[in-house]
Amino acid sequence: MSALHGRRVVITGAAGTVGRALCRALTEQGARVIGLDLAAPDDAPVPVLACDLTDHAAVPTAVDAAVARLGGLDLLVNNAGIGGPAPAELPPDATVRRQLEVNLLAAWATTAAALPALEASRGRVVFIASRMAALPLPLAAAYGVSKRALVAYADALRLEVGTHIGVTVVYPSMIASPIHDSTAAAGLSLEGVSRYEPIEGVVGAVVRAATARRAPADLATTRRGRVELTIARHLPGLARRMVNRTVAGRLAAGAFDGAALAEGLRRRARD
């Protein structure tokens, strides 16, 4: 019998690519799963409650409803997230603010609402961050900033509730999903700078976080990811050189030609 059998689970962003995969995998391993998402699709693999997670007044009601249907809560997976083009040299706009709201503050609000139920069960909370939380990339500052802040929140939360609740951060790289569409449409695709990885790595990391004897603080999703995280944390100068070299190659290949938001990057590459 799976270690997840009978576990009561809430997954945010359940209607998206990663969320569906998580809902399906955990259900197949015997967990009882309810999703939260902006809308409740008819074809979702688990029941999904509609909730705008950026509406912090609505979040406790939705979480309470999910917990009531499950009869408690053993695992919260904060998976909901969005991306978008956001060069760091430009002023923060609505795209930046929306990413901070969804990627950071929504997870904070959802976790806060779920903590009483998780403490009662001695449960666990998992945050789906990003490799960009440790290894930032150009042209996507809002995403990297929001995910690094999410890690900082998880670290602070662990200090406060870690005696009763396991807190884990998962660090995937790029997963093929619509989250990248707006960035690609702006001509700022990071393909060739970051690498796609299989979604199974994220699922496996979440399962490990949920079933390990003691909740790990941080989990990469691939062997390459573990190497990149180690370099980012212990050899930051090398990490910067690696990214700069890769970006220079993409600029030379014309990857960002015609993208208005990358004009500053192109201009400095010419100087």
Backbone bond lengths (Angstrom), bond angles and torsions (degrees), N, CA, C in turn:
res aa  C-N    CA-C-N  psi(-1)  N-CA   C-N-CA  omega(-1)  CA-C   N-CA-C  phi
1 M - - - 1.470 - - 1.523 109.21 -
2 S 1.332 116.74 136.37 1.453 121.72 -178.61 1.520 110.74 -64.40
3 A 1.352 115.01 147.84 1.461 120.05 176.62 1.523 111.53 -65.78
4 L 1.319 116.66 -15.27 1.464 120.64 179.22 1.527 112.47 -91.40
5 H 1.315 117.34 -4.45 1.460 119.99 -176.50 1.532 111.02 -57.61
6 G 1.313 115.63 124.34 1.453 121.27 178.26 1.515 115.11 82.43
7 R 1.323 117.91 -6.44 1.468 119.75 179.02 1.531 109.74 -64.95
8 R 1.309 115.11 141.86 1.475 121.72 -179.73 1.526 107.51 -100.89
9 V 1.347 114.92 120.65 1.463 120.62 -166.94 1.526 110.70 -130.08
10 V 1.328 115.73 138.43 1.466 122.78 169.27 1.523 108.22 -118.24
11 I 1.325 116.52 131.26 1.459 122.45 -179.52 1.524 108.43 -124.79
12 T 1.318 117.59 123.94 1.460 120.51 176.66 1.530 109.35 -87.32
13 G 1.329 115.19 159.06 1.463 118.92 -175.55 1.514 111.40 62.96
14 A 1.324 116.34 34.61 1.466 121.68 -171.07 1.523 113.25 -69.86
15 A 1.327 117.96 -19.01 1.465 120.39 -177.90 1.520 112.51 -88.79
16 G 1.322 117.75 -7.58 1.452 121.00 -178.11 1.523 112.66 -85.98
17 T 1.319 115.66 -178.49 1.464 121.24 -175.35 1.520 112.23 -60.24
18 V 1.334 117.22 -53.98 1.458 120.71 -179.74 1.519 110.62 -69.84
19 G 1.327 117.32 -40.19 1.456 120.64 -179.81 1.516 112.79 -59.81
20 R 1.329 116.97 -43.60 1.471 119.93 178.04 1.524 111.13 -62.31
21 A 1.331 115.89 -42.95 1.465 119.54 -179.79 1.524 110.57 -62.28
22 L 1.323 117.04 -41.95 1.459 120.65 178.54 1.525 111.38 -65.23
23 C 1.327 116.47 -45.83 1.469 120.21 179.98 1.522 110.68 -59.39
24 R 1.321 116.13 -44.29 1.466 120.58 -178.01 1.530 110.72 -66.05
25 A 1.328 116.34 -46.36 1.469 120.01 -175.88 1.525 111.94 -66.28
26 L 1.327 116.87 -43.58 1.460 119.20 -178.33 1.525 111.37 -69.42
27 T 1.331 116.04 -35.45 1.464 119.68 176.54 1.519 110.65 -64.90
28 E 1.329 116.36 -41.91 1.470 120.34 178.86 1.518 111.93 -62.59
29 Q 1.341 116.56 -25.42 1.460 119.95 178.82 1.529 112.70 -92.64
30 G 1.326 115.02 11.12 1.455 119.28 172.21 1.504 116.53 97.53
31 A 1.334 117.74 0.96 1.461 119.97 178.59 1.523 110.33 -75.54
32 R 1.303 114.85 154.72 1.468 121.36 172.56 1.523 106.51 -101.41
33 V 1.335 116.74 117.34 1.460 121.68 -167.87 1.516 110.82 -122.21
34 I 1.326 115.53 136.20 1.457 122.66 168.97 1.518 107.64 -125.89
35 G 1.320 115.83 136.55 1.450 120.71 -179.67 1.513 112.38 -101.87
36 L 1.316 115.15 157.10 1.460 122.76 170.77 1.518 106.90 -123.51
37 D 1.327 116.30 134.73 1.461 120.60 177.31 1.514 108.49 -159.78
38 L 1.336 114.34 168.67 1.468 119.56 -177.39 1.519 110.97 -60.26
39 A 1.321 117.22 -35.54 1.461 122.59 176.46 1.516 108.27 -134.76
40 A 1.327 116.23 157.85 1.457 121.67 -179.24 1.526 108.84 -104.74
41 P 1.337 118.85 98.50 1.464 121.22 -178.03 1.522 111.74 -71.65
42 D 1.340 115.78 149.62 1.459 120.28 -178.62 1.525 112.38 -71.15
43 D 1.337 116.48 -24.53 1.468 119.35 -174.12 1.529 112.99 -101.02
44 A 1.305 117.86 16.35 1.465 120.38 -179.75 1.529 109.85 -67.60
45 P 1.344 117.51 146.87 1.469 119.98 -178.15 1.521 114.13 -74.41
46 V 1.342 117.72 -10.81 1.463 122.10 178.10 1.525 107.72 -139.57
47 P 1.326 118.94 165.91 1.460 119.86 173.24 1.529 110.44 -60.96
48 V 1.327 116.51 134.88 1.462 121.62 -179.83 1.522 108.58 -123.50
49 L 1.331 116.33 127.78 1.456 121.50 175.33 1.521 108.77 -94.26
50 A 1.316 117.09 130.06 1.456 121.41 -179.68 1.521 109.86 -76.09
51 C 1.328 116.16 127.64 1.457 120.98 178.48 1.516 109.23 -160.17
52 D 1.325 116.35 132.42 1.459 121.07 171.06 1.522 106.80 -82.60
53 L 1.329 116.21 105.79 1.461 120.35 -174.54 1.525 113.17 -69.54
54 T 1.329 117.07 -10.68 1.460 119.68 174.44 1.524 111.82 -87.04
55 D 1.325 116.74 -6.77 1.459 121.85 173.54 1.524 106.84 -90.94
56 H 1.311 116.22 92.82 1.456 119.82 -170.21 1.519 113.23 -68.81
57 A 1.324 117.54 -15.41 1.456 119.53 174.53 1.523 110.88 -78.36
58 A 1.348 116.57 -26.43 1.468 120.48 -177.92 1.523 112.68 -86.71
59 V 1.323 117.22 -23.01 1.466 120.64 -173.53 1.522 112.79 -61.59
60 P 1.336 120.71 -48.81 1.473 118.97 -179.15 1.524 112.92 -58.55
61 T 1.330 117.00 -36.40 1.469 120.15 179.15 1.518 110.60 -64.21
62 A 1.340 116.57 -44.46 1.459 120.44 -179.53 1.523 111.18 -66.32
63 V 1.332 116.94 -43.58 1.464 119.80 179.20 1.527 110.54 -64.06
64 D 1.318 117.27 -43.13 1.463 120.38 178.54 1.525 110.99 -61.01
65 A 1.337 116.55 -39.14 1.464 119.97 179.10 1.525 111.00 -64.75
66 A 1.334 116.65 -41.63 1.460 120.42 178.79 1.525 110.92 -65.19
67 V 1.329 116.16 -44.21 1.463 120.23 179.93 1.521 110.92 -63.63
68 A 1.322 116.92 -38.90 1.465 120.33 179.24 1.526 110.95 -64.53
69 R 1.332 117.12 -40.68 1.465 120.20 179.67 1.523 111.37 -67.77
70 L 1.314 116.56 -33.05 1.459 120.45 -179.46 1.521 112.82 -84.76
71 G 1.327 116.54 -19.33 1.456 120.18 -176.17 1.513 112.89 78.19
72 G 1.331 116.47 26.27 1.459 122.06 -177.98 1.515 109.46 136.30
73 L 1.319 116.35 -176.05 1.466 120.00 -177.77 1.525 109.57 -149.11
74 D 1.335 115.34 128.12 1.460 121.44 178.08 1.524 112.77 -109.38
75 L 1.326 117.11 -24.55 1.455 120.64 -174.91 1.518 110.43 -150.13
76 L 1.326 116.04 128.23 1.459 122.79 171.14 1.518 107.92 -113.79
77 V 1.338 116.92 126.94 1.459 121.90 176.24 1.526 108.23 -112.79
78 N 1.324 115.97 108.62 1.462 121.24 177.42 1.535 108.36 -84.37
79 N 1.327 114.60 92.62 1.458 121.64 -175.12 1.520 113.17 -107.01
80 A 1.324 118.31 -23.08 1.463 121.21 -174.72 1.523 110.95 -57.67
81 G 1.324 116.13 135.18 1.457 119.84 179.60 1.517 111.25 -168.97
82 I 1.328 116.48 156.32 1.459 121.94 176.86 1.521 108.51 -136.23
83 G 1.325 115.37 159.97 1.454 121.42 175.57 1.513 110.49 -121.05
84 G 1.322 115.65 -168.58 1.455 120.36 178.97 1.510 110.85 156.07
85 P 1.334 117.49 156.45 1.462 120.94 -178.55 1.522 110.99 -69.48
86 A 1.330 116.46 133.51 1.467 120.10 -178.05 1.524 110.21 -161.40
87 P 1.337 118.52 80.30 1.467 119.81 174.45 1.523 110.80 -61.44
88 A 1.320 116.85 138.79 1.465 121.42 -176.72 1.520 112.17 -67.91
89 E 1.326 118.01 -23.53 1.462 120.22 -176.17 1.523 112.82 -78.67
90 L 1.324 117.77 -10.94 1.466 121.32 -178.44 1.521 110.70 -99.85
91 P 1.343 117.43 153.93 1.466 120.00 -179.48 1.528 111.10 -62.14
92 P 1.327 117.87 149.03 1.465 120.10 177.80 1.522 111.30 -65.30
93 D 1.331 115.43 132.76 1.459 120.74 -179.25 1.523 109.59 -119.10
94 A 1.340 115.95 -165.43 1.468 119.43 -177.80 1.524 111.56 -63.44
95 T 1.334 117.26 -33.22 1.466 120.55 178.09 1.524 110.74 -62.88
96 V 1.319 116.48 -43.29 1.467 121.04 179.20 1.526 110.05 -63.75
97 R 1.320 116.15 -48.45 1.466 119.66 -176.65 1.530 111.28 -63.41
98 R 1.324 116.50 -37.37 1.458 119.83 179.74 1.526 110.76 -65.12
99 Q 1.330 117.38 -40.55 1.465 119.76 179.01 1.529 111.30 -65.53
100 L 1.310 116.93 -40.11 1.463 119.14 176.96 1.525 111.13 -64.50
101 E 1.308 116.96 -39.25 1.466 120.75 178.94 1.529 111.46 -63.97
102 V 1.342 116.82 -48.15 1.463 120.34 -175.34 1.522 112.06 -76.52
103 N 1.328 116.25 -46.77 1.462 119.79 -171.38 1.520 113.31 -78.05
104 L 1.322 117.13 -28.97 1.465 120.64 -176.62 1.521 112.54 -112.24
105 L 1.336 116.29 -62.74 1.463 118.97 -169.94 1.523 112.67 -69.91
106 A 1.334 117.59 -32.87 1.467 119.74 177.42 1.523 110.24 -65.44
107 A 1.337 116.59 -41.49 1.470 119.76 177.82 1.525 110.80 -64.87
108 W 1.313 116.48 -38.84 1.461 121.13 177.83 1.533 110.25 -61.87
109 A 1.333 116.08 -48.30 1.461 120.18 -178.43 1.521 111.61 -64.57
110 T 1.329 116.87 -41.54 1.464 120.37 -179.63 1.519 110.91 -65.40
111 T 1.320 116.16 -43.15 1.464 120.24 179.75 1.520 110.79 -62.96
112 A 1.326 116.62 -45.74 1.466 119.91 179.70 1.518 111.37 -58.12
113 A 1.334 116.34 -40.38 1.465 119.92 179.99 1.527 112.14 -68.14
114 A 1.342 116.14 -30.47 1.462 120.38 -176.03 1.524 113.61 -88.30
115 L 1.321 118.63 -14.20 1.461 121.31 -172.12 1.535 114.30 -58.00
116 P 1.324 120.76 -42.42 1.471 117.87 179.82 1.525 112.61 -58.51
117 A 1.329 117.37 -42.31 1.465 120.53 179.90 1.523 110.79 -69.30
118 L 1.320 117.29 -38.36 1.461 120.37 179.22 1.525 111.49 -68.16
119 E 1.314 116.82 -38.06 1.464 119.39 178.33 1.515 110.98 -66.79
120 A 1.317 116.45 -37.71 1.462 119.82 179.71 1.523 111.79 -63.01
121 S 1.339 117.13 -33.13 1.468 121.11 -178.29 1.516 112.95 -97.23
122 R 1.352 117.05 -1.84 1.464 121.28 -170.33 1.531 109.21 54.81
123 G 1.334 114.51 48.74 1.456 121.30 -173.42 1.517 113.83 -86.82
124 R 1.323 114.79 -161.43 1.456 121.29 -175.96 1.519 110.54 -139.10
125 V 1.337 113.83 153.02 1.456 120.54 174.87 1.519 107.60 -127.51
126 V 1.332 115.61 134.77 1.459 122.32 179.98 1.522 108.72 -119.78
127 F 1.318 116.43 132.89 1.459 122.75 176.30 1.523 108.82 -109.28
128 I 1.330 116.40 126.53 1.461 120.27 173.98 1.527 106.52 -88.67
129 A 1.313 116.12 102.56 1.466 120.97 179.70 1.529 108.31 -92.63
130 S 1.317 117.21 -127.44 1.461 122.26 -179.40 1.510 107.85 -168.63
131 R 1.327 116.67 152.01 1.451 119.84 172.84 1.526 110.13 -57.60
132 M 1.346 116.39 -26.85 1.464 120.57 -179.25 1.522 112.50 -68.90
133 A 1.317 117.95 -12.45 1.459 119.78 174.07 1.525 110.97 -66.66
134 A 1.336 116.11 -28.64 1.465 120.64 179.82 1.517 112.14 -108.34
135 L 1.329 116.90 -28.07 1.456 122.52 -175.72 1.528 108.00 -125.05
136 P 1.329 118.50 81.15 1.468 121.07 -174.51 1.520 112.21 -65.30
137 L 1.329 114.87 151.00 1.457 122.26 177.97 1.525 109.15 -124.11
138 P 1.324 117.78 152.67 1.466 120.17 179.81 1.526 111.59 -71.50
139 L 1.320 114.92 159.55 1.465 124.11 172.02 1.530 113.48 74.73
140 A 1.325 117.17 -1.11 1.462 121.14 179.49 1.523 109.35 -135.86
141 A 1.322 115.78 45.73 1.463 120.42 -172.65 1.520 112.85 -62.85
142 A 1.324 117.89 -39.61 1.463 119.69 -176.30 1.516 110.86 -62.87
143 Y 1.312 116.69 -40.61 1.461 120.04 -179.95 1.527 110.35 -65.44
144 G 1.340 116.39 -48.60 1.456 119.63 179.54 1.510 112.75 -62.13
145 V 1.325 116.93 -42.85 1.467 120.91 179.63 1.524 110.49 -63.74
146 S 1.335 116.94 -44.19 1.465 119.88 -178.00 1.525 111.07 -64.82
147 K 1.336 116.57 -38.13 1.468 119.44 -179.20 1.534 111.37 -74.70
148 R 1.342 117.62 -36.27 1.465 118.40 175.95 1.526 110.04 -65.74
149 A 1.317 116.99 -39.23 1.464 120.14 176.94 1.521 110.85 -65.39
150 L 1.332 116.96 -35.10 1.468 120.17 176.98 1.521 110.58 -62.21
151 V 1.333 117.00 -39.99 1.462 120.74 177.03 1.530 110.41 -63.60
152 A 1.329 116.48 -41.93 1.464 119.98 178.28 1.527 110.85 -62.26
153 Y 1.316 116.25 -39.19 1.467 119.73 176.89 1.525 110.14 -63.16
154 A 1.330 116.87 -45.32 1.463 120.47 179.73 1.526 110.89 -61.14
155 D 1.326 117.27 -40.12 1.467 120.65 178.90 1.530 111.26 -63.19
156 A 1.326 116.00 -42.85 1.464 119.79 178.47 1.525 110.77 -66.76
157 L 1.323 116.13 -41.24 1.464 120.45 179.47 1.523 110.77 -61.36
158 R 1.331 116.28 -41.54 1.472 120.75 -179.46 1.535 110.72 -60.13
159 L 1.324 116.85 -38.04 1.458 120.40 178.80 1.523 111.86 -66.78
160 E 1.324 116.17 -30.18 1.457 120.02 -176.90 1.526 112.98 -86.72
161 V 1.339 116.98 -40.74 1.471 119.31 -171.68 1.526 112.93 -119.70
162 G 1.336 117.39 3.69 1.453 120.79 -172.65 1.514 115.40 -62.52
163 T 1.324 118.45 -17.86 1.464 119.97 176.83 1.527 111.69 -72.03
164 H 1.345 116.54 -20.01 1.465 120.66 -175.14 1.531 113.22 -122.74
165 I 1.343 117.32 -22.63 1.465 121.21 -175.26 1.521 109.05 -132.25
166 G 1.317 116.90 130.70 1.457 120.56 175.44 1.513 110.98 -76.67
167 V 1.325 117.41 136.94 1.471 122.12 -178.21 1.526 108.64 -126.95
168 T 1.322 116.93 120.23 1.462 122.36 -177.53 1.517 110.30 -129.30
169 V 1.333 115.95 141.26 1.466 122.41 172.91 1.524 108.18 -112.97
170 V 1.329 116.08 132.07 1.461 123.30 178.24 1.522 108.40 -108.69
171 Y 1.341 116.32 137.83 1.466 121.75 -172.87 1.529 111.94 -120.40
172 P 1.325 119.00 80.37 1.463 119.53 175.08 1.524 111.58 -77.92
173 S 1.322 115.57 162.07 1.462 121.27 168.52 1.529 107.52 -94.21
174 M 1.309 118.42 -145.39 1.455 121.20 -177.90 1.525 110.83 -75.54
175 I 1.325 115.93 131.79 1.453 123.16 172.87 1.518 107.25 -114.59
176 A 1.300 118.15 135.16 1.463 121.32 179.11 1.526 109.49 -64.44
177 S 1.327 116.49 109.97 1.456 121.11 -179.39 1.531 108.40 -163.52
178 P 1.337 117.58 167.65 1.468 120.70 179.42 1.519 114.51 -64.71
179 I 1.330 119.13 -7.95 1.464 120.64 -179.05 1.526 111.30 -59.89
180 H 1.336 117.02 -24.35 1.463 121.15 -177.28 1.534 112.79 -91.01
181 D 1.331 118.20 -4.68 1.462 120.57 -170.66 1.528 112.96 -62.89
182 S 1.335 117.39 -43.71 1.461 119.45 -176.52 1.519 111.67 -67.78
183 T 1.326 116.70 -35.47 1.461 120.16 177.21 1.516 110.79 -67.81
184 A 1.328 116.58 -42.94 1.472 120.11 177.90 1.519 110.80 -63.81
185 A 1.337 117.72 -38.78 1.466 121.10 -179.57 1.522 111.56 -64.44
186 A 1.339 116.83 -27.34 1.464 120.83 178.45 1.529 111.64 -85.45
187 G 1.331 117.29 2.74 1.456 121.12 -179.99 1.511 113.54 78.06
188 L 1.337 117.15 18.81 1.464 121.18 -175.37 1.526 112.27 -115.73
189 S 1.315 117.61 27.89 1.452 120.46 -179.69 1.525 110.63 -57.05
190 L 1.323 115.27 137.24 1.459 120.76 179.25 1.534 111.98 -96.42
191 E 1.320 116.23 14.81 1.461 118.87 173.64 1.528 108.80 -60.60
192 G 1.300 115.85 133.41 1.457 120.26 -175.11 1.516 111.91 93.37
193 V 1.327 117.12 -20.56 1.465 121.65 173.95 1.527 108.73 -97.40
194 S 1.329 115.70 -46.62 1.454 121.24 172.81 1.526 107.89 -113.75
195 R 1.317 117.16 158.81 1.455 121.56 -176.42 1.517 111.23 -110.89
196 Y 1.333 114.78 142.14 1.459 118.83 173.16 1.524 109.78 -70.10
197 E 1.319 114.75 150.01 1.459 120.25 176.53 1.522 108.58 -136.67
198 P 1.330 117.68 159.04 1.470 119.88 -177.93 1.514 111.98 -69.86
199 I 1.309 114.91 144.47 1.457 120.63 -178.61 1.519 111.43 -65.39
200 E 1.332 116.17 -22.96 1.465 119.59 -179.79 1.528 112.38 -60.81
201 G 1.339 116.64 -27.00 1.454 119.26 178.49 1.525 111.82 -65.23
202 V 1.327 116.66 -38.63 1.467 120.55 177.74 1.527 109.97 -66.93
203 V 1.321 115.61 -46.24 1.465 119.69 179.77 1.523 110.48 -58.95
204 G 1.334 116.16 -46.18 1.455 119.69 -179.50 1.514 112.84 -61.47
205 A 1.334 116.57 -39.61 1.461 120.00 179.82 1.524 111.07 -65.90
206 V 1.319 117.35 -40.68 1.466 120.37 178.84 1.526 110.24 -64.70
207 V 1.321 116.64 -41.48 1.471 119.57 178.33 1.528 110.30 -63.02
208 R 1.325 117.33 -41.48 1.468 119.73 177.98 1.522 110.75 -62.99
209 A 1.325 115.94 -42.74 1.465 119.54 179.56 1.524 111.41 -61.50
210 A 1.331 116.01 -35.90 1.464 120.33 -176.34 1.517 112.79 -79.01
211 T 1.331 117.53 -26.65 1.465 120.00 -170.43 1.519 114.83 -112.75
212 A 1.333 118.19 -9.94 1.463 120.10 179.40 1.529 109.87 -61.53
213 R 1.326 115.57 150.90 1.468 119.52 -179.29 1.521 110.76 -57.36
214 R 1.332 115.72 -42.67 1.459 121.31 173.02 1.517 107.62 -123.56
215 A 1.304 116.54 136.12 1.457 120.07 -176.80 1.523 110.57 -63.73
216 P 1.334 119.00 122.40 1.466 120.53 176.57 1.524 110.08 -70.38
217 A 1.318 116.82 147.99 1.466 119.86 179.92 1.520 111.37 -72.80
218 D 1.334 117.57 -41.38 1.464 121.89 -174.42 1.516 109.64 -138.75
219 L 1.343 115.84 139.66 1.453 120.66 178.22 1.526 109.71 -137.85
220 A 1.323 116.41 124.49 1.462 120.81 168.11 1.518 107.80 -81.46
221 T 1.316 116.23 165.04 1.464 120.39 -175.24 1.521 113.18 -106.33
222 T 1.324 117.79 -10.65 1.463 122.43 177.43 1.525 109.00 -144.15
223 R 1.332 116.24 166.43 1.460 120.26 175.67 1.522 110.20 -62.09
224 R 1.335 116.78 -43.10 1.466 120.14 177.74 1.526 110.31 -60.12
225 G 1.327 115.97 -39.28 1.454 119.85 179.00 1.513 112.40 -60.92
226 R 1.336 116.67 -39.92 1.463 119.37 178.43 1.524 111.30 -63.43
227 V 1.336 116.16 -38.89 1.462 120.22 178.24 1.529 110.21 -65.84
228 E 1.326 116.95 -44.44 1.459 120.25 -178.39 1.523 111.44 -64.54
229 L 1.310 117.35 -40.74 1.464 119.92 178.03 1.521 111.25 -64.15
230 T 1.314 116.35 -39.40 1.469 120.02 178.87 1.518 110.59 -64.12
231 I 1.324 116.96 -44.08 1.466 120.79 178.60 1.529 110.36 -63.41
232 A 1.339 116.46 -45.59 1.463 120.03 -178.09 1.517 111.98 -60.40
233 R 1.320 117.07 -37.04 1.460 120.52 -175.20 1.522 112.63 -83.57
234 H 1.318 116.81 -37.36 1.458 119.68 -171.13 1.529 113.77 -108.04
235 L 1.328 117.09 -17.90 1.468 121.26 179.49 1.528 108.89 -134.43
236 P 1.336 117.58 63.05 1.469 119.86 -174.41 1.517 113.49 -61.11
237 G 1.337 117.74 -33.38 1.454 119.92 177.73 1.521 111.54 -62.59
238 L 1.318 116.48 -43.30 1.463 120.82 176.67 1.519 110.82 -63.58
239 A 1.325 116.70 -40.29 1.464 120.07 179.21 1.527 110.89 -60.52
240 R 1.339 116.90 -43.48 1.466 119.67 178.99 1.527 111.25 -63.36
241 R 1.328 116.37 -41.83 1.464 118.99 179.58 1.526 111.33 -64.10
242 M 1.304 116.99 -38.63 1.461 120.73 178.14 1.524 111.24 -61.48
243 V 1.338 115.98 -46.99 1.462 119.96 -179.02 1.526 109.91 -67.12
244 N 1.333 117.58 -45.21 1.463 120.46 -179.04 1.524 111.54 -59.90
245 R 1.319 116.60 -41.31 1.463 119.90 -179.89 1.538 110.97 -65.23
246 T 1.318 115.97 -42.00 1.459 119.87 -179.60 1.521 110.99 -66.50
247 V 1.332 116.52 -44.21 1.466 120.17 179.67 1.520 110.69 -64.44
248 A 1.333 118.05 -39.65 1.466 120.80 177.69 1.527 110.65 -60.09
249 G 1.318 116.21 -39.51 1.456 119.40 177.70 1.513 112.34 -65.12
250 R 1.328 116.54 -39.87 1.469 120.07 178.94 1.522 110.70 -68.00
251 L 1.333 117.43 -37.77 1.465 120.20 176.23 1.520 111.00 -63.47
252 A 1.332 116.10 -44.66 1.459 119.84 179.87 1.521 111.66 -62.73
253 A 1.315 116.69 -29.67 1.464 120.94 179.58 1.524 112.05 -82.93
254 G 1.338 117.03 -1.39 1.462 120.50 178.31 1.510 114.42 79.64
255 A 1.350 117.41 20.90 1.456 120.58 -175.36 1.526 112.82 -61.99
256 F 1.344 117.19 -30.17 1.463 120.10 -176.10 1.525 112.53 -110.84
257 D 1.311 117.61 13.59 1.468 120.92 177.97 1.528 109.77 -61.24
258 G 1.307 116.29 135.13 1.453 120.95 178.22 1.514 114.72 85.55
259 A 1.318 117.65 -6.71 1.465 120.33 178.88 1.525 108.94 -88.42
260 A 1.322 116.47 112.24 1.465 120.44 -176.05 1.529 111.32 -59.41
261 L 1.327 116.96 -37.47 1.458 119.84 -176.60 1.527 112.91 -70.41
262 A 1.332 116.74 -14.14 1.468 120.31 179.74 1.523 112.23 -101.07
263 E 1.319 117.96 10.72 1.467 120.44 -176.52 1.521 111.43 -58.80
264 G 1.321 117.56 -42.70 1.456 119.62 -179.97 1.517 111.71 -61.97
265 L 1.324 116.84 -41.27 1.460 121.01 179.21 1.529 110.48 -64.24
266 R 1.323 116.84 -42.56 1.481 120.29 179.45 1.516 111.25 -66.47
267 R 1.334 116.08 -41.61 1.462 119.80 -178.19 1.526 111.20 -62.77
268 R 1.318 116.52 -44.44 1.453 119.44 -179.22 1.530 111.54 -68.41
269 A 1.337 116.82 -29.13 1.464 119.69 177.03 1.536 111.18 -68.77
270 R 1.342 116.25 -27.90 1.467 120.53 -179.66 1.528 111.75 -80.83
271 D 1.326 116.85 -28.70 1.475 121.05 -174.43 1.524 111.58 -71.66
